[in-house]
Amino acid sequence: MESDSPLAISADSTTFSTDCLTARAGEKFKLSFENKEKVAHNFAILPKTGDGDPLFDTEIFPGPATRTVEGGPLEAGTYVFHCIVHPNMTGSFLVT
């Protein structure tokens, strides 16, 4: 099963447009990631501890450009998202 509406997030001035996204447990999700600046960014979901290999990520790309990708499913819990290029760009990915 998959959620119909894509999640949306953007990057501008080396910050994300939100610090929290939510998806449904056990379902695939679509993510629309807009990079509004010429600096390269990506979006990666890490394990709940924030360490280890990404469970999901987009390609690293300069903007302005938008990529829509499919990820999941993930188990219920709170994950960490960040930009691999700029690890200070971070937030919580809640799976309920």
PDB file of N, CA, C and O in Angstrom, chain B, residues numbered from 101:
ATOM      1  N   MET B 101       0.838  -1.174   0.000  1.00  0.00           N
ATOM      2  CA  MET B 101       0.000   0.000   0.000  1.00  0.00           C
ATOM      3  C   MET B 101       0.888   1.244   0.000  1.00  0.00           C
ATOM      4  O   MET B 101       1.979   1.231   0.569  1.00  0.00           O
ATOM      5  N   GLU B 102       0.418   2.319  -0.639  1.00  0.00           N
ATOM      6  CA  GLU B 102       1.212   3.525  -0.774  1.00  0.00           C
ATOM      7  C   GLU B 102       0.340   4.747  -0.541  1.00  0.00           C
ATOM      8  O   GLU B 102      -0.820   4.785  -0.951  1.00  0.00           O
ATOM      9  N   SER B 103       0.909   5.740   0.120  1.00  0.00           N
ATOM     10  CA  SER B 103       0.214   7.006   0.325  1.00  0.00           C
ATOM     11  C   SER B 103       0.095   7.725  -1.013  1.00  0.00           C
ATOM     12  O   SER B 103       1.048   7.739  -1.792  1.00  0.00           O
ATOM     13  N   ASP B 104      -1.079   8.330  -1.293  1.00  0.00           N
ATOM     14  CA  ASP B 104      -1.316   9.002  -2.566  1.00  0.00           C
ATOM     15  C   ASP B 104      -0.599  10.342  -2.679  1.00  0.00           C
ATOM     16  O   ASP B 104      -0.027  10.642  -3.726  1.00  0.00           O
ATOM     17  N   SER B 105      -0.616  11.144  -1.637  1.00  0.00           N
ATOM     18  CA  SER B 105      -0.031  12.477  -1.675  1.00  0.00           C
ATOM     19  C   SER B 105       1.449  12.410  -1.323  1.00  0.00           C
ATOM     20  O   SER B 105       1.828  11.818  -0.313  1.00  0.00           O
ATOM     21  N   PRO B 106       2.296  13.029  -2.176  1.00  0.00           N
ATOM     22  CA  PRO B 106       3.716  13.025  -1.822  1.00  0.00           C
ATOM     23  C   PRO B 106       4.010  13.941  -0.638  1.00  0.00           C
ATOM     24  O   PRO B 106       3.384  14.989  -0.479  1.00  0.00           O
ATOM     25  N   LEU B 107       4.958  13.539   0.180  1.00  0.00           N
ATOM     26  CA  LEU B 107       5.485  14.429   1.209  1.00  0.00           C
ATOM     27  C   LEU B 107       6.299  15.482   0.469  1.00  0.00           C
ATOM     28  O   LEU B 107       6.834  15.207  -0.605  1.00  0.00           O
ATOM     29  N   ALA B 108       6.398  16.676   1.026  1.00  0.00           N
ATOM     30  CA  ALA B 108       7.126  17.736   0.341  1.00  0.00           C
ATOM     31  C   ALA B 108       8.068  18.442   1.304  1.00  0.00           C
ATOM     32  O   ALA B 108       7.716  18.740   2.446  1.00  0.00           O
ATOM     33  N   ILE B 109       9.282  18.701   0.808  1.00  0.00           N
ATOM     34  CA  ILE B 109      10.275  19.441   1.570  1.00  0.00           C
ATOM     35  C   ILE B 109      11.169  20.166   0.564  1.00  0.00           C
ATOM     36  O   ILE B 109      11.356  19.708  -0.563  1.00  0.00           O
ATOM     37  N   SER B 110      11.709  21.288   0.986  1.00  0.00           N
ATOM     38  CA  SER B 110      12.625  22.018   0.114  1.00  0.00           C
ATOM     39  C   SER B 110      13.862  22.435   0.904  1.00  0.00           C
ATOM     40  O   SER B 110      13.868  22.441   2.135  1.00  0.00           O
ATOM     41  N   ALA B 111      14.901  22.783   0.160  1.00  0.00           N
ATOM     42  CA  ALA B 111      16.143  23.276   0.750  1.00  0.00           C
ATOM     43  C   ALA B 111      16.434  24.648   0.162  1.00  0.00           C
ATOM     44  O   ALA B 111      16.377  24.840  -1.053  1.00  0.00           O
ATOM     45  N   ASP B 112      16.748  25.607   1.039  1.00  0.00           N
ATOM     46  CA  ASP B 112      17.092  26.954   0.619  1.00  0.00           C
ATOM     47  C   ASP B 112      17.943  27.581   1.715  1.00  0.00           C
ATOM     48  O   ASP B 112      17.644  27.423   2.899  1.00  0.00           O
ATOM     49  N   SER B 113      18.983  28.280   1.338  1.00  0.00           N
ATOM     50  CA  SER B 113      19.895  28.918   2.302  1.00  0.00           C
ATOM     51  C   SER B 113      20.450  27.899   3.296  1.00  0.00           C
ATOM     52  O   SER B 113      20.580  28.184   4.486  1.00  0.00           O
ATOM     53  N   THR B 114      20.772  26.721   2.797  1.00  0.00           N
ATOM     54  CA  THR B 114      21.268  25.571   3.565  1.00  0.00           C
ATOM     55  C   THR B 114      20.409  25.252   4.786  1.00  0.00           C
ATOM     56  O   THR B 114      20.928  24.920   5.852  1.00  0.00           O
ATOM     57  N   THR B 115      19.098  25.357   4.621  1.00  0.00           N
ATOM     58  CA  THR B 115      18.133  24.899   5.636  1.00  0.00           C
ATOM     59  C   THR B 115      16.976  24.201   4.930  1.00  0.00           C
ATOM     60  O   THR B 115      16.654  24.514   3.784  1.00  0.00           O
ATOM     61  N   PHE B 116      16.358  23.255   5.626  1.00  0.00           N
ATOM     62  CA  PHE B 116      15.156  22.616   5.118  1.00  0.00           C
ATOM     63  C   PHE B 116      13.940  23.475   5.450  1.00  0.00           C
ATOM     64  O   PHE B 116      13.961  24.248   6.407  1.00  0.00           O
ATOM     65  N   SER B 117      12.890  23.337   4.663  1.00  0.00           N
ATOM     66  CA  SER B 117      11.664  24.109   4.867  1.00  0.00           C
ATOM     67  C   SER B 117      10.884  23.653   6.092  1.00  0.00           C
ATOM     68  O   SER B 117      10.032  24.391   6.587  1.00  0.00           O
ATOM     69  N   THR B 118      11.157  22.464   6.584  1.00  0.00           N
ATOM     70  CA  THR B 118      10.506  21.942   7.786  1.00  0.00           C
ATOM     71  C   THR B 118      11.498  21.066   8.535  1.00  0.00           C
ATOM     72  O   THR B 118      12.443  20.537   7.951  1.00  0.00           O
ATOM     73  N   ASP B 119      11.270  20.920   9.844  1.00  0.00           N
ATOM     74  CA  ASP B 119      12.144  20.037  10.616  1.00  0.00           C
ATOM     75  C   ASP B 119      11.426  18.759  11.036  1.00  0.00           C
ATOM     76  O   ASP B 119      11.917  18.008  11.878  1.00  0.00           O
ATOM     77  N   CYS B 120      10.235  18.515  10.428  1.00  0.00           N
ATOM     78  CA  CYS B 120       9.488  17.300  10.764  1.00  0.00           C
ATOM     79  C   CYS B 120       8.604  16.882   9.594  1.00  0.00           C
ATOM     80  O   CYS B 120       7.874  17.697   9.031  1.00  0.00           O
ATOM     81  N   LEU B 121       8.679  15.609   9.238  1.00  0.00           N
ATOM     82  CA  LEU B 121       7.801  15.001   8.234  1.00  0.00           C
ATOM     83  C   LEU B 121       7.201  13.742   8.839  1.00  0.00           C
ATOM     84  O   LEU B 121       7.800  13.118   9.715  1.00  0.00           O
ATOM     85  N   THR B 122       6.009  13.369   8.366  1.00  0.00           N
ATOM     86  CA  THR B 122       5.313  12.194   8.896  1.00  0.00           C
ATOM     87  C   THR B 122       4.857  11.289   7.759  1.00  0.00           C
ATOM     88  O   THR B 122       4.344  11.759   6.743  1.00  0.00           O
ATOM     89  N   ALA B 123       5.049   9.980   7.941  1.00  0.00           N
ATOM     90  CA  ALA B 123       4.584   8.975   6.989  1.00  0.00           C
ATOM     91  C   ALA B 123       3.891   7.853   7.759  1.00  0.00           C
ATOM     92  O   ALA B 123       4.007   7.760   8.981  1.00  0.00           O
ATOM     93  N   ARG B 124       3.174   7.011   7.032  1.00  0.00           N
ATOM     94  CA  ARG B 124       2.462   5.893   7.667  1.00  0.00           C
ATOM     95  C   ARG B 124       3.339   4.643   7.702  1.00  0.00           C
ATOM     96  O   ARG B 124       4.009   4.308   6.725  1.00  0.00           O
ATOM     97  N   ALA B 125       3.321   3.972   8.830  1.00  0.00           N
ATOM     98  CA  ALA B 125       4.097   2.739   9.000  1.00  0.00           C
ATOM     99  C   ALA B 125       3.623   1.681   8.010  1.00  0.00           C
ATOM    100  O   ALA B 125       2.430   1.545   7.739  1.00  0.00           O
ATOM    101  N   GLY B 126       4.583   0.942   7.482  1.00  0.00           N
ATOM    102  CA  GLY B 126       4.268  -0.181   6.612  1.00  0.00           C
ATOM    103  C   GLY B 126       3.812   0.205   5.214  1.00  0.00           C
ATOM    104  O   GLY B 126       3.399  -0.663   4.445  1.00  0.00           O
ATOM    105  N   GLU B 127       3.877   1.493   4.864  1.00  0.00           N
ATOM    106  CA  GLU B 127       3.445   1.941   3.541  1.00  0.00           C
ATOM    107  C   GLU B 127       4.587   2.653   2.828  1.00  0.00           C
ATOM    108  O   GLU B 127       5.381   3.360   3.448  1.00  0.00           O
ATOM    109  N   LYS B 128       4.653   2.453   1.516  1.00  0.00           N
ATOM    110  CA  LYS B 128       5.602   3.219   0.720  1.00  0.00           C
ATOM    111  C   LYS B 128       5.137   4.667   0.719  1.00  0.00           C
ATOM    112  O   LYS B 128       3.954   4.952   0.909  1.00  0.00           O
ATOM    113  N   PHE B 129       6.079   5.577   0.502  1.00  0.00           N
ATOM    114  CA  PHE B 129       5.736   6.990   0.435  1.00  0.00           C
ATOM    115  C   PHE B 129       6.463   7.635  -0.738  1.00  0.00           C
ATOM    116  O   PHE B 129       7.507   7.157  -1.184  1.00  0.00           O
ATOM    117  N   LYS B 130       5.892   8.724  -1.224  1.00  0.00           N
ATOM    118  CA  LYS B 130       6.546   9.536  -2.243  1.00  0.00           C
ATOM    119  C   LYS B 130       7.029  10.807  -1.565  1.00  0.00           C
ATOM    120  O   LYS B 130       6.355  11.352  -0.690  1.00  0.00           O
ATOM    121  N   LEU B 131       8.195  11.273  -1.972  1.00  0.00           N
ATOM    122  CA  LEU B 131       8.764  12.498  -1.430  1.00  0.00           C
ATOM    123  C   LEU B 131       9.137  13.418  -2.582  1.00  0.00           C
ATOM    124  O   LEU B 131       9.873  13.035  -3.492  1.00  0.00           O
ATOM    125  N   SER B 132       8.615  14.643  -2.528  1.00  0.00           N
ATOM    126  CA  SER B 132       8.999  15.673  -3.475  1.00  0.00           C
ATOM    127  C   SER B 132      10.024  16.554  -2.780  1.00  0.00           C
ATOM    128  O   SER B 132       9.706  17.230  -1.801  1.00  0.00           O
ATOM    129  N   PHE B 133      11.259  16.549  -3.285  1.00  0.00           N
ATOM    130  CA  PHE B 133      12.346  17.322  -2.692  1.00  0.00           C
ATOM    131  C   PHE B 133      12.771  18.406  -3.679  1.00  0.00           C
ATOM    132  O   PHE B 133      13.278  18.106  -4.760  1.00  0.00           O
ATOM    133  N   GLU B 134      12.562  19.665  -3.300  1.00  0.00           N
ATOM    134  CA  GLU B 134      12.929  20.801  -4.132  1.00  0.00           C
ATOM    135  C   GLU B 134      14.189  21.459  -3.581  1.00  0.00           C
ATOM    136  O   GLU B 134      14.226  21.885  -2.427  1.00  0.00           O
ATOM    137  N   ASN B 135      15.207  21.535  -4.408  1.00  0.00           N
ATOM    138  CA  ASN B 135      16.419  22.269  -4.062  1.00  0.00           C
ATOM    139  C   ASN B 135      16.293  23.634  -4.731  1.00  0.00           C
ATOM    140  O   ASN B 135      16.349  23.740  -5.956  1.00  0.00           O
ATOM    141  N   LYS B 136      16.125  24.674  -3.921  1.00  0.00           N
ATOM    142  CA  LYS B 136      15.879  26.016  -4.445  1.00  0.00           C
ATOM    143  C   LYS B 136      17.154  26.810  -4.734  1.00  0.00           C
ATOM    144  O   LYS B 136      17.081  27.931  -5.237  1.00  0.00           O
ATOM    145  N   GLU B 137      18.313  26.245  -4.422  1.00  0.00           N
ATOM    146  CA  GLU B 137      19.553  26.996  -4.610  1.00  0.00           C
ATOM    147  C   GLU B 137      20.566  26.224  -5.444  1.00  0.00           C
ATOM    148  O   GLU B 137      20.418  25.021  -5.662  1.00  0.00           O
ATOM    149  N   LYS B 138      21.600  26.929  -5.910  1.00  0.00           N
ATOM    150  CA  LYS B 138      22.623  26.327  -6.759  1.00  0.00           C
ATOM    151  C   LYS B 138      23.504  25.341  -6.009  1.00  0.00           C
ATOM    152  O   LYS B 138      24.129  24.480  -6.628  1.00  0.00           O
ATOM    153  N   VAL B 139      23.565  25.451  -4.687  1.00  0.00           N
ATOM    154  CA  VAL B 139      24.353  24.545  -3.855  1.00  0.00           C
ATOM    155  C   VAL B 139      23.717  23.152  -3.918  1.00  0.00           C
ATOM    156  O   VAL B 139      22.493  23.027  -3.879  1.00  0.00           O
ATOM    157  N   ALA B 140      24.535  22.119  -4.015  1.00  0.00           N
ATOM    158  CA  ALA B 140      24.021  20.744  -4.073  1.00  0.00           C
ATOM    159  C   ALA B 140      23.509  20.295  -2.704  1.00  0.00           C
ATOM    160  O   ALA B 140      24.123  20.580  -1.675  1.00  0.00           O
ATOM    161  N   HIS B 141      22.372  19.587  -2.706  1.00  0.00           N
ATOM    162  CA  HIS B 141      21.769  19.020  -1.495  1.00  0.00           C
ATOM    163  C   HIS B 141      21.192  17.647  -1.818  1.00  0.00           C
ATOM    164  O   HIS B 141      21.062  17.263  -2.980  1.00  0.00           O
ATOM    165  N   ASN B 142      20.854  16.928  -0.771  1.00  0.00           N
ATOM    166  CA  ASN B 142      20.030  15.736  -0.899  1.00  0.00           C
ATOM    167  C   ASN B 142      19.219  15.596   0.377  1.00  0.00           C
ATOM    168  O   ASN B 142      19.346  16.409   1.293  1.00  0.00           O
ATOM    169  N   PHE B 143      18.388  14.570   0.437  1.00  0.00           N
ATOM    170  CA  PHE B 143      17.548  14.280   1.593  1.00  0.00           C
ATOM    171  C   PHE B 143      17.760  12.816   1.921  1.00  0.00           C
ATOM    172  O   PHE B 143      17.553  11.953   1.067  1.00  0.00           O
ATOM    173  N   ALA B 144      18.173  12.520   3.156  1.00  0.00           N
ATOM    174  CA  ALA B 144      18.440  11.138   3.568  1.00  0.00           C
ATOM    175  C   ALA B 144      17.777  10.857   4.904  1.00  0.00           C
ATOM    176  O   ALA B 144      17.830  11.679   5.818  1.00  0.00           O
ATOM    177  N   ILE B 145      17.148   9.680   5.014  1.00  0.00           N
ATOM    178  CA  ILE B 145      16.570   9.220   6.277  1.00  0.00           C
ATOM    179  C   ILE B 145      17.526   8.208   6.876  1.00  0.00           C
ATOM    180  O   ILE B 145      17.915   7.237   6.228  1.00  0.00           O
ATOM    181  N   LEU B 146      17.901   8.452   8.131  1.00  0.00           N
ATOM    182  CA  LEU B 146      18.833   7.581   8.844  1.00  0.00           C
ATOM    183  C   LEU B 146      18.100   6.746   9.880  1.00  0.00           C
ATOM    184  O   LEU B 146      16.973   7.071  10.254  1.00  0.00           O
ATOM    185  N   PRO B 147      18.730   5.667  10.349  1.00  0.00           N
ATOM    186  CA  PRO B 147      18.127   4.875  11.422  1.00  0.00           C
ATOM    187  C   PRO B 147      17.782   5.755  12.625  1.00  0.00           C
ATOM    188  O   PRO B 147      18.249   6.888  12.741  1.00  0.00           O
ATOM    189  N   LYS B 148      16.970   5.219  13.498  1.00  0.00           N
ATOM    190  CA  LYS B 148      16.462   5.957  14.662  1.00  0.00           C
ATOM    191  C   LYS B 148      17.565   6.586  15.503  1.00  0.00           C
ATOM    192  O   LYS B 148      17.338   7.608  16.151  1.00  0.00           O
ATOM    193  N   THR B 149      18.744   5.999  15.501  1.00  0.00           N
ATOM    194  CA  THR B 149      19.856   6.531  16.289  1.00  0.00           C
ATOM    195  C   THR B 149      20.539   7.706  15.600  1.00  0.00           C
ATOM    196  O   THR B 149      21.305   8.432  16.234  1.00  0.00           O
ATOM    197  N   GLY B 150      20.271   7.903  14.306  1.00  0.00           N
ATOM    198  CA  GLY B 150      20.933   8.956  13.543  1.00  0.00           C
ATOM    199  C   GLY B 150      22.277   8.527  12.991  1.00  0.00           C
ATOM    200  O   GLY B 150      22.948   9.310  12.320  1.00  0.00           O
ATOM    201  N   ASP B 151      22.682   7.288  13.265  1.00  0.00           N
ATOM    202  CA  ASP B 151      23.956   6.761  12.785  1.00  0.00           C
ATOM    203  C   ASP B 151      23.703   5.686  11.734  1.00  0.00           C
ATOM    204  O   ASP B 151      22.591   5.174  11.608  1.00  0.00           O
ATOM    205  N   GLY B 152      24.732   5.359  10.997  1.00  0.00           N
ATOM    206  CA  GLY B 152      24.655   4.248  10.053  1.00  0.00           C
ATOM    207  C   GLY B 152      24.314   4.699   8.642  1.00  0.00           C
ATOM    208  O   GLY B 152      24.229   5.892   8.348  1.00  0.00           O
ATOM    209  N   ASP B 153      24.123   3.719   7.790  1.00  0.00           N
ATOM    210  CA  ASP B 153      23.803   3.980   6.391  1.00  0.00           C
ATOM    211  C   ASP B 153      22.372   4.479   6.264  1.00  0.00           C
ATOM    212  O   ASP B 153      21.503   4.079   7.038  1.00  0.00           O
ATOM    213  N   PRO B 154      22.120   5.355   5.287  1.00  0.00           N
ATOM    214  CA  PRO B 154      20.758   5.835   5.077  1.00  0.00           C
ATOM    215  C   PRO B 154      19.800   4.691   4.745  1.00  0.00           C
ATOM    216  O   PRO B 154      20.153   3.755   4.028  1.00  0.00           O
ATOM    217  N   LEU B 155      18.591   4.786   5.277  1.00  0.00           N
ATOM    218  CA  LEU B 155      17.526   3.847   4.942  1.00  0.00           C
ATOM    219  C   LEU B 155      16.852   4.276   3.645  1.00  0.00           C
ATOM    220  O   LEU B 155      16.221   3.472   2.959  1.00  0.00           O
ATOM    221  N   PHE B 156      16.999   5.561   3.323  1.00  0.00           N
ATOM    222  CA  PHE B 156      16.411   6.153   2.133  1.00  0.00           C
ATOM    223  C   PHE B 156      17.194   7.412   1.841  1.00  0.00           C
ATOM    224  O   PHE B 156      17.554   8.141   2.765  1.00  0.00           O
ATOM    225  N   ASP B 157      17.469   7.688   0.568  1.00  0.00           N
ATOM    226  CA  ASP B 157      18.068   8.975   0.222  1.00  0.00           C
ATOM    227  C   ASP B 157      17.805   9.316  -1.229  1.00  0.00           C
ATOM    228  O   ASP B 157      17.513   8.450  -2.053  1.00  0.00           O
ATOM    229  N   THR B 158      17.915  10.599  -1.518  1.00  0.00           N
ATOM    230  CA  THR B 158      17.811  11.073  -2.887  1.00  0.00           C
ATOM    231  C   THR B 158      19.223  11.268  -3.412  1.00  0.00           C
ATOM    232  O   THR B 158      20.192  11.250  -2.653  1.00  0.00           O
ATOM    233  N   GLU B 159      19.322  11.451  -4.700  1.00  0.00           N
ATOM    234  CA  GLU B 159      20.626  11.794  -5.265  1.00  0.00           C
ATOM    235  C   GLU B 159      21.013  13.186  -4.763  1.00  0.00           C
ATOM    236  O   GLU B 159      20.154  13.971  -4.363  1.00  0.00           O
ATOM    237  N   ILE B 160      22.290  13.477  -4.787  1.00  0.00           N
ATOM    238  CA  ILE B 160      22.781  14.814  -4.478  1.00  0.00           C
ATOM    239  C   ILE B 160      22.714  15.608  -5.777  1.00  0.00           C
ATOM    240  O   ILE B 160      23.287  15.203  -6.788  1.00  0.00           O
ATOM    241  N   PHE B 161      22.004  16.752  -5.745  1.00  0.00           N
ATOM    242  CA  PHE B 161      21.868  17.530  -6.969  1.00  0.00           C
ATOM    243  C   PHE B 161      21.800  19.029  -6.673  1.00  0.00           C
ATOM    244  O   PHE B 161      21.263  19.442  -5.645  1.00  0.00           O
ATOM    245  N   PRO B 162      22.357  19.853  -7.598  1.00  0.00           N
ATOM    246  CA  PRO B 162      22.245  21.299  -7.453  1.00  0.00           C
ATOM    247  C   PRO B 162      20.882  21.763  -7.959  1.00  0.00           C
ATOM    248  O   PRO B 162      20.225  21.060  -8.727  1.00  0.00           O
ATOM    249  N   GLY B 163      20.475  22.917  -7.535  1.00  0.00           N
ATOM    250  CA  GLY B 163      19.204  23.468  -7.968  1.00  0.00           C
ATOM    251  C   GLY B 163      19.421  24.669  -8.867  1.00  0.00           C
ATOM    252  O   GLY B 163      20.552  24.968  -9.251  1.00  0.00           O
ATOM    253  N   PRO B 164      18.376  25.336  -9.193  1.00  0.00           N
ATOM    254  CA  PRO B 164      17.035  24.955  -8.763  1.00  0.00           C
ATOM    255  C   PRO B 164      16.530  23.747  -9.551  1.00  0.00           C
ATOM    256  O   PRO B 164      16.606  23.701 -10.779  1.00  0.00           O
ATOM    257  N   ALA B 165      16.014  22.774  -8.804  1.00  0.00           N
ATOM    258  CA  ALA B 165      15.475  21.550  -9.395  1.00  0.00           C
ATOM    259  C   ALA B 165      14.676  20.803  -8.330  1.00  0.00           C
ATOM    260  O   ALA B 165      14.866  21.007  -7.131  1.00  0.00           O
ATOM    261  N   THR B 166      13.784  19.940  -8.793  1.00  0.00           N
ATOM    262  CA  THR B 166      12.955  19.126  -7.898  1.00  0.00           C
ATOM    263  C   THR B 166      13.055  17.670  -8.314  1.00  0.00           C
ATOM    264  O   THR B 166      13.054  17.353  -9.503  1.00  0.00           O
ATOM    265  N   ARG B 167      13.140  16.800  -7.341  1.00  0.00           N
ATOM    266  CA  ARG B 167      13.124  15.354  -7.581  1.00  0.00           C
ATOM    267  C   ARG B 167      11.980  14.752  -6.754  1.00  0.00           C
ATOM    268  O   ARG B 167      11.812  15.092  -5.583  1.00  0.00           O
ATOM    269  N   THR B 168      11.206  13.869  -7.362  1.00  0.00           N
ATOM    270  CA  THR B 168      10.183  13.131  -6.629  1.00  0.00           C
ATOM    271  C   THR B 168      10.583  11.667  -6.667  1.00  0.00           C
ATOM    272  O   THR B 168      10.773  11.089  -7.737  1.00  0.00           O
ATOM    273  N   VAL B 169      10.708  11.077  -5.490  1.00  0.00           N
ATOM    274  CA  VAL B 169      11.187   9.701  -5.373  1.00  0.00           C
ATOM    275  C   VAL B 169      10.282   8.914  -4.435  1.00  0.00           C
ATOM    276  O   VAL B 169       9.516   9.489  -3.662  1.00  0.00           O
ATOM    277  N   GLU B 170      10.382   7.597  -4.515  1.00  0.00           N
ATOM    278  CA  GLU B 170       9.585   6.710  -3.668  1.00  0.00           C
ATOM    279  C   GLU B 170      10.484   6.023  -2.653  1.00  0.00           C
ATOM    280  O   GLU B 170      11.599   5.616  -2.981  1.00  0.00           O
ATOM    281  N   GLY B 171      10.002   5.893  -1.421  1.00  0.00           N
ATOM    282  CA  GLY B 171      10.756   5.229  -0.365  1.00  0.00           C
ATOM    283  C   GLY B 171       9.863   4.363   0.497  1.00  0.00           C
ATOM    284  O   GLY B 171       8.653   4.282   0.287  1.00  0.00           O
ATOM    285  N   GLY B 172      10.492   3.710   1.482  1.00  0.00           N
ATOM    286  CA  GLY B 172       9.748   2.879   2.420  1.00  0.00           C
ATOM    287  C   GLY B 172       9.480   1.506   1.859  1.00  0.00           C
ATOM    288  O   GLY B 172       9.985   1.131   0.801  1.00  0.00           O
ATOM    289  N   PRO B 173       8.678   0.768   2.588  1.00  0.00           N
ATOM    290  CA  PRO B 173       8.032   1.141   3.850  1.00  0.00           C
ATOM    291  C   PRO B 173       9.009   1.091   5.028  1.00  0.00           C
ATOM    292  O   PRO B 173      10.024   0.396   4.987  1.00  0.00           O
ATOM    293  N   LEU B 174       8.676   1.843   6.071  1.00  0.00           N
ATOM    294  CA  LEU B 174       9.460   1.860   7.303  1.00  0.00           C
ATOM    295  C   LEU B 174       8.588   1.429   8.475  1.00  0.00           C
ATOM    296  O   LEU B 174       7.368   1.589   8.448  1.00  0.00           O
ATOM    297  N   GLU B 175       9.223   0.884   9.495  1.00  0.00           N
ATOM    298  CA  GLU B 175       8.513   0.516  10.722  1.00  0.00           C
ATOM    299  C   GLU B 175       8.181   1.785  11.504  1.00  0.00           C
ATOM    300  O   GLU B 175       8.835   2.814  11.335  1.00  0.00           O
ATOM    301  N   ALA B 176       7.167   1.705  12.357  1.00  0.00           N
ATOM    302  CA  ALA B 176       6.787   2.845  13.194  1.00  0.00           C
ATOM    303  C   ALA B 176       7.965   3.274  14.062  1.00  0.00           C
ATOM    304  O   ALA B 176       8.726   2.440  14.553  1.00  0.00           O
ATOM    305  N   GLY B 177       8.103   4.579  14.242  1.00  0.00           N
ATOM    306  CA  GLY B 177       9.163   5.114  15.080  1.00  0.00           C
ATOM    307  C   GLY B 177       9.574   6.497  14.616  1.00  0.00           C
ATOM    308  O   GLY B 177       9.003   7.047  13.674  1.00  0.00           O
ATOM    309  N   THR B 178      10.552   7.043  15.275  1.00  0.00           N
ATOM    310  CA  THR B 178      11.093   8.353  14.921  1.00  0.00           C
ATOM    311  C   THR B 178      12.484   8.171  14.343  1.00  0.00           C
ATOM    312  O   THR B 178      13.370   7.606  14.983  1.00  0.00           O
ATOM    313  N   TYR B 179      12.659   8.654  13.135  1.00  0.00           N
ATOM    314  CA  TYR B 179      13.924   8.569  12.422  1.00  0.00           C
ATOM    315  C   TYR B 179      14.508   9.974  12.304  1.00  0.00           C
ATOM    316  O   TYR B 179      13.850  10.959  12.638  1.00  0.00           O
ATOM    317  N   VAL B 180      15.736  10.054  11.831  1.00  0.00           N
ATOM    318  CA  VAL B 180      16.413  11.326  11.628  1.00  0.00           C
ATOM    319  C   VAL B 180      16.556  11.537  10.124  1.00  0.00           C
ATOM    320  O   VAL B 180      16.897  10.603   9.398  1.00  0.00           O
ATOM    321  N   PHE B 181      16.298  12.770   9.646  1.00  0.00           N
ATOM    322  CA  PHE B 181      16.652  13.067   8.263  1.00  0.00           C
ATOM    323  C   PHE B 181      17.679  14.184   8.239  1.00  0.00           C
ATOM    324  O   PHE B 181      17.732  15.027   9.134  1.00  0.00           O
ATOM    325  N   HIS B 182      18.504  14.169   7.182  1.00  0.00           N
ATOM    326  CA  HIS B 182      19.481  15.240   7.009  1.00  0.00           C
ATOM    327  C   HIS B 182      19.947  15.288   5.563  1.00  0.00           C
ATOM    328  O   HIS B 182      19.603  14.431   4.748  1.00  0.00           O
ATOM    329  N   CYS B 183      20.732  16.302   5.269  1.00  0.00           N
ATOM    330  CA  CYS B 183      21.403  16.436   3.977  1.00  0.00           C
ATOM    331  C   CYS B 183      22.807  15.866   4.158  1.00  0.00           C
ATOM    332  O   CYS B 183      23.542  16.301   5.045  1.00  0.00           O
ATOM    333  N   ILE B 184      23.179  14.911   3.337  1.00  0.00           N
ATOM    334  CA  ILE B 184      24.499  14.298   3.471  1.00  0.00           C
ATOM    335  C   ILE B 184      25.608  15.330   3.258  1.00  0.00           C
ATOM    336  O   ILE B 184      26.659  15.251   3.895  1.00  0.00           O
ATOM    337  N   VAL B 185      25.380  16.295   2.370  1.00  0.00           N
ATOM    338  CA  VAL B 185      26.377  17.328   2.089  1.00  0.00           C
ATOM    339  C   VAL B 185      26.495  18.311   3.256  1.00  0.00           C
ATOM    340  O   VAL B 185      27.587  18.791   3.562  1.00  0.00           O
ATOM    341  N   HIS B 186      25.372  18.604   3.901  1.00  0.00           N
ATOM    342  CA  HIS B 186      25.311  19.569   5.006  1.00  0.00           C
ATOM    343  C   HIS B 186      24.625  18.898   6.203  1.00  0.00           C
ATOM    344  O   HIS B 186      23.432  19.117   6.415  1.00  0.00           O
ATOM    345  N   PRO B 187      25.344  18.087   6.988  1.00  0.00           N
ATOM    346  CA  PRO B 187      24.726  17.327   8.083  1.00  0.00           C
ATOM    347  C   PRO B 187      24.041  18.179   9.149  1.00  0.00           C
ATOM    348  O   PRO B 187      23.277  17.654   9.959  1.00  0.00           O
ATOM    349  N   ASN B 188      24.306  19.495   9.161  1.00  0.00           N
ATOM    350  CA  ASN B 188      23.604  20.373  10.103  1.00  0.00           C
ATOM    351  C   ASN B 188      22.161  20.623   9.665  1.00  0.00           C
ATOM    352  O   ASN B 188      21.349  21.104  10.455  1.00  0.00           O
ATOM    353  N   MET B 189      21.840  20.300   8.418  1.00  0.00           N
ATOM    354  CA  MET B 189      20.453  20.371   7.935  1.00  0.00           C
ATOM    355  C   MET B 189      19.786  19.078   8.383  1.00  0.00           C
ATOM    356  O   MET B 189      20.045  18.019   7.811  1.00  0.00           O
ATOM    357  N   THR B 190      18.929  19.150   9.400  1.00  0.00           N
ATOM    358  CA  THR B 190      18.404  17.941  10.006  1.00  0.00           C
ATOM    359  C   THR B 190      16.967  18.116  10.470  1.00  0.00           C
ATOM    360  O   THR B 190      16.469  19.236  10.582  1.00  0.00           O
ATOM    361  N   GLY B 191      16.315  17.005  10.735  1.00  0.00           N
ATOM    362  CA  GLY B 191      14.948  17.018  11.248  1.00  0.00           C
ATOM    363  C   GLY B 191      14.529  15.627  11.667  1.00  0.00           C
ATOM    364  O   GLY B 191      15.322  14.686  11.656  1.00  0.00           O
ATOM    365  N   SER B 192      13.252  15.517  12.043  1.00  0.00           N
ATOM    366  CA  SER B 192      12.685  14.236  12.488  1.00  0.00           C
ATOM    367  C   SER B 192      11.728  13.709  11.424  1.00  0.00           C
ATOM    368  O   SER B 192      10.942  14.463  10.849  1.00  0.00           O
ATOM    369  N   PHE B 193      11.806  12.413  11.174  1.00  0.00           N
ATOM    370  CA  PHE B 193      10.909  11.732  10.251  1.00  0.00           C
ATOM    371  C   PHE B 193      10.084  10.765  11.084  1.00  0.00           C
ATOM    372  O   PHE B 193      10.583   9.718  11.497  1.00  0.00           O
ATOM    373  N   LEU B 194       8.824  11.109  11.333  1.00  0.00           N
ATOM    374  CA  LEU B 194       7.949  10.308  12.187  1.00  0.00           C
ATOM    375  C   LEU B 194       7.172   9.311  11.344  1.00  0.00           C
ATOM    376  O   LEU B 194       6.554   9.681  10.346  1.00  0.00           O
ATOM    377  N   VAL B 195       7.204   8.067  11.741  1.00  0.00           N
ATOM    378  CA  VAL B 195       6.456   7.012  11.079  1.00  0.00           C
ATOM    379  C   VAL B 195       5.467   6.471  12.092  1.00  0.00           C
ATOM    380  O   VAL B 195       5.852   5.904  13.115  1.00  0.00           O
ATOM    381  N   THR B 196       4.167   6.653  11.793  1.00  0.00           N
ATOM    382  CA  THR B 196       3.112   6.287  12.748  1.00  0.00           C
ATOM    383  C   THR B 196       2.202   5.203  12.210  1.00  0.00           C
ATOM    384  O   THR B 196       1.267   4.787  12.894  1.00  0.00           O
TER     385      THR B 196
END
